[in-house]
Structure formats: C-alpha cells, structure tokens
C-alpha cells in the first residue's frame, strides 16, 4: 500500500463516501458519448443524481470495501464494461432508468459500432442524382437504380444485423443517407437498492402493460375478496349488496313478509290467483264468481291491446324501410342520370 499513489487512495475514499451517502447506486457505461452531450446529461440530472467516472479497479475496490455496510453491493462489479461510471441517487432504480433512457438521442453509426437492432435502408428516393454513389450502394448490397434522374432504393434492405459490427464503408453510406441508427446516452447496466441488484432487463418496463397488469390484478383480488367474503374497504359494499340480494330472494321464496317482500308476494299471489281462476273458468264457468270473471276479462283485454300495439308497429317499420329504399333509388337515378 506504501507504493499506491495518494490520488488513488483519495479516489477510493471519495467513492466509498458517495456509496454510503445514497440509497441507490448504479453502474453505467459511458462509451462513445461525446463530451458535450455527456455534459448536457449531467446538467439534466443535477439535483437528481451524481455521475462519477473512475477506473475499473478503483471502483471495484470501493464496492468491495462498502460491501460490509451495504450487503451485496459488490455484485455491481459484474456489470462493468466499456467506460464505467457510478451513478448515485435517492430516486428508485426504475425511475432513474426511465430518465436515462428518455434522454438518449439518435446518432450516426461509426465503424465498429454494434447495433442492438437490424439497421435497415428504407425503400425510396435517396435524393442523390446519378453518380458514383450508385455503385457504392450496390457494393454493400443495397438494391438501387436510377429512376427519373434520381437514385432510388428499390426495396427495404438490412445492411447490418443486430449484434454485428458496422463496417467503415457501411457507416459512411448510412451517414450520407442521413440514417442515424444508433442511440447515444448513459447506458445503465445495473442498479443497487436495499441489498438487491436490478439489471437492465429488469428495469425495462412497459408502462401500459404494467398498468394493465395492475388493473387486472386488482380486479381479480377484488373478485376473490368478495366471493371469499374477505372484508376490506373496497369489498365491503359489494359483500353487503350481495348479502342484501340473497336475503331478499330467500325471504321472497320462503314467503316471509317484510317491508320489501310484501308487495312482491301480493303481486305473485294475485297472478297465481288469476291463473287458477282461468283454469277453473275453462272447465266450469259457474265455478268463478262475477268479480273474478271481470278481472279475467280485463286481463285478457289488456293482453290483446299489447299484442295489437306490437302488430301496429310492424307496418310502420316496413313503410319506413320502403321509403328509405325509394329515396336510395331516387338518389342513384339522379347520380347516373
């Protein structure tokens, strides 16, 4: 340790102090980020997060020394590559990841760049007049030809597949075509919070899908609590309503007189009485008194009126349809002379 440079000791101590001062520590890759753009990102994160670039071995030492106070934080060392940096913040890792992803901007491909998705040259007019660029396009596999005095790409063409390196020739053509397939920004690889390390794949969240999943989970939990009669603030109104409905049905079917069932039971008894009187009158008219016969007649007359009203409605609908057809025919006649 006597031969270790003093600035390295101070750097490790500074990193350890930052690690202990923040709830969340992230490790990021800052490779290929222009200094000007990195400066803008630092400014956008001001008062939200602190970015500290350092050497890998010094970061590893700081994480290893901090592991006794923040268990499992040394795992962040497994996610360092490129130009590593530590990000310190008190916001949750998912929010930090979302902010960093939204701050990324499109950038031209450079020789040696490795895209995460296929790079496609789209079909259409390139805007270039006939010239040497036609041969250059064809050399890298882009189907191009001259059409109406312009160089035109005949169909969409993948020039670099995801995971493959971009050659210098392809990078030059893409730049001339104003195609910027790369993204430049702070690439958060992992973040530590409360003894847990979240990798980038876990931090990538589809907001709409997550909201939909939460809503579905809420509905299922609500249905479970209601059907299992688990009392919560949300389920209590539904449970009480179900109990009230079931008790009303039980009282009605058991002919228990209450303030709510009396009218329903009287209406049911009246209908049953009319039904029985109808059967008796059909067998023997003298078995039913005049008052009941009058009620049966009134009920039958009411049924006939309802039936006739329905029949009266049908011709009107037919007439409306005929009028619409005549109007349509007249319109077509006017259209075609």
C-alpha positions as CSV (number, residue, x, y, z in Angstrom):
1,X,0.0,0.0,0.0
2,X,3.0,2.3,0.5
3,X,3.6,2.3,-3.2
4,X,-0.1,3.2,-4.1
5,X,-0.5,6.7,-5.4
6,X,-2.2,9.1,-3.0
7,X,-4.7,10.2,-5.5
8,X,-5.9,6.6,-5.9
9,X,-6.5,6.3,-2.2
10,X,-8.4,9.5,-2.2
11,X,-10.5,8.4,-5.2
12,X,-11.5,5.1,-3.5
13,X,-12.4,7.0,-0.3
14,X,-14.5,9.5,-2.2
15,X,-16.3,6.7,-4.0
16,X,-16.9,4.9,-0.6
17,X,-18.3,8.1,0.9
18,X,-20.7,8.6,-2.1
19,X,-21.8,5.0,-1.9
20,X,-22.7,5.3,1.8
21,X,-24.5,8.7,1.2
22,X,-27.1,7.5,-1.3
23,X,-29.8,4.9,-1.3
24,X,-29.3,3.8,-4.9
25,X,-26.0,3.2,-6.7
26,X,-26.0,2.4,-10.4
27,X,-23.2,1.3,-12.7
28,X,-23.3,2.7,-16.3
29,X,-21.3,2.5,-19.5
30,X,-20.4,5.9,-20.9
31,X,-18.5,4.6,-24.0
32,X,-18.9,6.6,-27.3
33,X,-20.7,9.5,-25.6
34,X,-19.4,12.9,-26.9
35,X,-18.1,15.1,-24.1
36,X,-20.6,17.9,-25.0
37,X,-23.6,15.5,-24.8
38,X,-22.3,14.0,-21.5
39,X,-22.1,17.5,-20.0
40,X,-25.7,18.1,-21.0
41,X,-26.8,14.9,-19.4
42,X,-25.0,15.8,-16.2
43,X,-26.9,19.1,-16.2
44,X,-30.2,17.4,-16.7
45,X,-29.6,15.1,-13.8
46,X,-28.5,18.0,-11.5
47,X,-30.2,17.7,-8.1
48,X,-31.4,14.2,-9.1
49,X,-28.3,12.2,-9.5
50,X,-24.5,12.4,-9.4
51,X,-22.3,10.7,-12.0
52,X,-18.8,9.7,-11.1
53,X,-16.4,8.3,-13.7
54,X,-13.4,6.3,-12.5
55,X,-11.1,3.4,-13.2
56,X,-12.5,-0.1,-13.0
57,X,-10.0,-1.3,-10.4
58,X,-10.7,1.7,-8.1
59,X,-14.5,1.2,-8.5
60,X,-14.1,-2.5,-7.6
61,X,-12.0,-1.6,-4.5
62,X,-14.7,0.9,-3.4
63,X,-17.5,-1.5,-3.9
64,X,-15.6,-4.3,-2.1
65,X,-14.9,-2.1,0.9
66,X,-18.5,-0.9,1.0
67,X,-20.0,-4.4,1.0
68,X,-19.8,-4.7,4.7
69,X,-22.2,-1.7,5.1
70,X,-24.3,-2.4,2.1
71,X,-24.6,-6.1,1.6
72,X,-24.4,-7.5,-1.9
73,X,-23.4,-4.1,-3.5
74,X,-20.1,-5.7,-4.6
75,X,-22.3,-7.6,-7.2
76,X,-22.3,-4.4,-9.3
77,X,-18.7,-5.2,-10.3
78,X,-20.1,-7.9,-12.5
79,X,-21.9,-5.4,-14.7
80,X,-19.0,-3.0,-15.5
81,X,-17.8,-2.8,-19.1
82,X,-16.8,-0.1,-21.6
83,X,-16.1,3.2,-19.8
84,X,-17.6,2.5,-16.4
85,X,-19.2,5.1,-14.1
86,X,-21.2,5.1,-10.9
87,X,-24.4,6.9,-10.6
88,X,-25.6,8.0,-7.1
89,X,-29.2,8.9,-6.4
90,X,-32.1,8.6,-3.9
91,X,-34.7,8.0,-6.6
92,X,-35.8,4.4,-7.2
93,X,-33.8,2.5,-9.9
94,X,-36.8,2.2,-12.2
95,X,-37.3,5.9,-12.4
96,X,-33.6,6.5,-12.9
97,X,-33.5,4.0,-15.7
98,X,-36.5,5.6,-17.4
99,X,-35.0,9.1,-17.2
100,X,-31.7,7.9,-18.6
101,X,-33.4,6.0,-21.5
102,X,-35.6,9.0,-22.4
103,X,-32.5,11.3,-22.6
104,X,-30.9,9.1,-25.3
105,X,-30.7,10.6,-28.8
106,X,-30.2,9.3,-32.3
107,X,-26.6,9.2,-33.6
108,X,-24.8,8.1,-36.8
109,X,-23.2,4.7,-36.9
110,X,-19.4,4.5,-36.7
111,X,-17.0,1.9,-37.8
112,X,-17.0,-0.8,-35.2
113,X,-20.4,0.1,-33.7
114,X,-22.6,-2.8,-32.7
115,X,-26.4,-2.1,-33.1
116,X,-28.9,-3.8,-30.9
117,X,-31.4,-4.0,-33.8
118,X,-31.1,-4.6,-37.5
119,X,-30.1,-1.5,-39.5
120,X,-32.4,-1.1,-42.5
121,X,-32.0,1.2,-45.5
122,X,-35.6,2.0,-46.5
123,X,-37.1,1.8,-49.9
124,X,-37.5,5.1,-51.8
125,X,-35.8,8.1,-53.3
126,X,-32.3,8.8,-51.9
127,X,-32.3,12.4,-53.2
128,X,-28.9,11.8,-54.9
129,X,-28.5,12.3,-58.7
130,X,-26.8,9.6,-60.8
131,X,-23.2,9.3,-59.8
132,X,-20.6,7.1,-58.1
133,X,-22.8,6.6,-55.0
134,X,-24.9,4.3,-57.0
135,X,-22.1,1.8,-57.3
136,X,-21.2,2.3,-53.6
137,X,-24.8,1.4,-52.6
138,X,-24.8,-1.7,-54.7
139,X,-21.4,-2.8,-53.3
140,X,-22.9,-3.1,-49.8
141,X,-25.9,-5.0,-51.0
142,X,-28.4,-2.2,-51.4
143,X,-30.7,-2.7,-54.5
144,X,-30.5,0.8,-56.1
145,X,-31.2,2.1,-59.6
146,X,-31.7,5.4,-61.4
147,X,-35.3,6.4,-61.8
148,X,-36.4,9.8,-63.2
149,X,-33.0,11.4,-62.7
150,X,-32.6,10.2,-59.1
151,X,-31.0,7.2,-57.3
152,X,-33.8,5.1,-55.8
153,X,-33.6,2.2,-53.4
154,X,-35.9,-0.5,-54.8
155,X,-36.8,-2.2,-51.5
156,X,-36.1,-2.2,-47.8
157,X,-32.7,-3.7,-47.2
158,X,-31.0,-4.9,-44.0
159,X,-27.3,-3.7,-44.2
160,X,-26.2,-4.7,-40.7
161,X,-27.9,-7.3,-38.5
162,X,-28.3,-6.9,-34.7
163,X,-25.1,-7.8,-32.9
164,X,-22.8,-7.4,-35.9
165,X,-20.2,-4.7,-36.3
166,X,-20.7,-1.8,-38.7
167,X,-18.0,-1.6,-41.3
168,X,-16.4,1.7,-42.2
169,X,-17.9,1.5,-45.7
170,X,-21.5,0.9,-44.4
171,X,-21.1,3.6,-41.8
172,X,-20.1,6.1,-44.5
173,X,-23.1,5.3,-46.7
174,X,-25.5,5.5,-43.7
175,X,-24.2,8.9,-42.8
176,X,-24.5,10.2,-46.4
177,X,-28.1,8.8,-46.4
178,X,-28.8,10.7,-43.2
179,X,-29.7,7.4,-41.4
180,X,-28.8,7.5,-37.7
181,X,-29.5,4.0,-36.3
182,X,-27.5,4.3,-33.1
183,X,-28.6,5.7,-29.7
184,X,-26.2,7.8,-27.6
185,X,-26.8,8.2,-23.9
186,X,-26.0,6.9,-20.5
187,X,-26.4,3.1,-20.6
188,X,-27.4,2.0,-17.1
189,X,-26.4,-1.6,-16.8
190,X,-27.5,-2.3,-13.2
191,X,-28.6,-0.5,-10.0
192,X,-28.4,-1.4,-6.3
193,X,-31.1,-0.7,-3.8
194,X,-31.8,-2.3,-0.4
195,X,-29.4,-5.3,-0.9
196,X,-30.9,-6.0,-4.3
197,X,-29.2,-5.5,-7.7
198,X,-31.6,-4.8,-10.6
199,X,-30.1,-5.5,-14.1
200,X,-31.2,-3.5,-17.2
201,X,-33.6,-6.2,-18.4
202,X,-35.5,-6.0,-15.1
203,X,-35.5,-2.2,-15.1
204,X,-37.0,-2.1,-18.6
205,X,-40.8,-1.7,-18.0
206,X,-43.6,-1.2,-20.4
207,X,-45.8,1.4,-18.7
208,X,-49.0,0.5,-20.4
209,X,-48.6,-3.2,-19.9
210,X,-47.6,-2.7,-16.2
211,X,-50.7,-0.6,-15.6
212,X,-52.9,-3.1,-17.4
213,X,-51.4,-5.9,-15.2
214,X,-52.0,-4.0,-12.0
215,X,-55.6,-3.3,-13.0
216,X,-56.2,-7.0,-13.8
217,X,-54.6,-8.0,-10.5
218,X,-56.8,-5.5,-8.7
219,X,-60.0,-6.9,-10.3
220,X,-59.0,-10.5,-9.5
221,X,-58.2,-9.6,-5.9
222,X,-61.5,-7.7,-5.6
223,X,-63.5,-10.7,-7.0
224,X,-61.6,-13.1,-4.7
225,X,-62.3,-11.0,-1.6
226,X,-66.0,-10.6,-2.5
227,X,-66.5,-14.3,-3.3
228,X,-64.5,-15.5,-0.3
229,X,-66.2,-12.8,2.0
230,X,-62.9,-11.2,3.0
231,X,-63.7,-7.8,4.5
232,X,-61.8,-4.9,3.1
233,X,-62.6,-1.2,2.5
234,X,-63.2,-2.0,-1.2
235,X,-65.0,-5.3,-0.9
236,X,-67.4,-4.4,1.9
237,X,-70.0,-2.5,-0.2
238,X,-70.2,-5.4,-2.7
239,X,-70.4,-8.0,0.0
240,X,-73.2,-6.2,1.8
241,X,-75.1,-5.7,-1.6
242,X,-74.7,-9.5,-2.3
243,X,-76.0,-10.3,1.2
244,X,-79.0,-8.0,0.8
245,X,-79.9,-9.5,-2.6
246,X,-79.6,-13.1,-1.3
247,X,-81.6,-12.3,1.8
248,X,-84.3,-10.7,-0.3
249,X,-84.5,-13.7,-2.6
250,X,-84.7,-16.0,0.4
251,X,-87.5,-14.0,2.0
252,X,-89.4,-13.9,-1.2
253,X,-89.1,-17.6,-2.0
254,X,-89.9,-18.5,1.6
255,X,-92.9,-16.1,1.7
256,X,-91.5,-14.2,4.6
257,X,-93.4,-10.9,4.9
258,X,-91.2,-7.8,5.2
259,X,-91.4,-4.2,4.1
260,X,-89.6,-5.2,0.9
261,X,-91.2,-8.5,0.1
262,X,-94.9,-7.8,0.9
263,X,-95.7,-6.1,-2.4
264,X,-93.8,-8.7,-4.4
265,X,-95.6,-11.6,-2.6
266,X,-99.0,-10.0,-3.1
267,X,-98.3,-9.5,-6.8
268,X,-97.2,-13.1,-7.1
269,X,-100.3,-14.3,-5.3
270,X,-102.6,-12.2,-7.5
271,X,-101.0,-13.6,-10.7
272,X,-101.3,-17.2,-9.3
273,X,-105.0,-16.5,-8.4
274,X,-105.7,-15.3,-11.9
275,X,-104.1,-18.4,-13.4
276,X,-106.1,-20.7,-11.2
277,X,-109.3,-18.8,-12.0
278,X,-108.6,-19.1,-15.7
279,X,-108.2,-22.9,-15.4
280,X,-111.4,-23.2,-13.4
281,X,-113.5,-21.0,-15.7
282,X,-112.4,-23.1,-18.7
283,X,-113.7,-26.2,-17.0
284,X,-116.8,-24.7,-15.4
285,X,-117.8,-21.0,-15.8
286,X,-120.0,-21.2,-12.7
287,X,-117.0,-22.1,-10.5
288,X,-115.8,-18.5,-10.8
289,X,-117.8,-15.5,-9.4
290,X,-118.6,-12.4,-11.5
291,X,-115.9,-10.3,-9.9
292,X,-113.2,-12.8,-10.9
293,X,-114.7,-13.2,-14.4
294,X,-114.5,-9.4,-14.8
295,X,-110.9,-9.4,-13.7
296,X,-110.0,-12.2,-16.1
297,X,-111.8,-10.3,-18.9
298,X,-109.9,-7.1,-18.1
299,X,-106.6,-9.0,-18.0
300,X,-107.3,-10.7,-21.4
301,X,-108.3,-7.4,-23.0
302,X,-105.1,-5.8,-21.8
303,X,-103.1,-8.6,-23.3
304,X,-104.9,-8.2,-26.6
305,X,-104.2,-4.4,-26.6
306,X,-100.5,-5.0,-26.1
307,X,-100.4,-7.6,-28.9
308,X,-102.2,-5.2,-31.3
309,X,-99.8,-2.4,-30.4
310,X,-96.9,-4.6,-31.4
311,X,-98.6,-5.5,-34.7
312,X,-99.4,-1.9,-35.4
313,X,-95.7,-1.0,-35.1
314,X,-94.5,-3.5,-37.7
315,X,-96.2,-1.9,-40.8
316,X,-94.7,1.4,-39.8
317,X,-91.2,-0.1,-39.8
318,X,-91.9,-1.7,-43.1
319,X,-93.1,1.6,-44.5
320,X,-90.0,3.4,-43.2
321,X,-87.8,0.8,-44.9
322,X,-89.7,1.1,-48.2
323,X,-89.4,4.9,-48.1
324,X,-85.6,4.6,-47.5
325,X,-85.3,2.2,-50.4
326,X,-87.3,4.6,-52.7
327,X,-85.1,7.5,-51.5
328,X,-82.0,5.5,-52.2
329,X,-83.2,4.5,-55.7
330,X,-84.1,8.2,-56.5
331,X,-80.6,9.2,-55.3
332,X,-78.9,6.6,-57.6
333,X,-81.1,7.7,-60.5
334,X,-80.0,11.3,-60.0
335,X,-76.4,10.2,-59.8
336,X,-76.4,8.2,-63.0
337,X,-78.9,10.3,-64.9
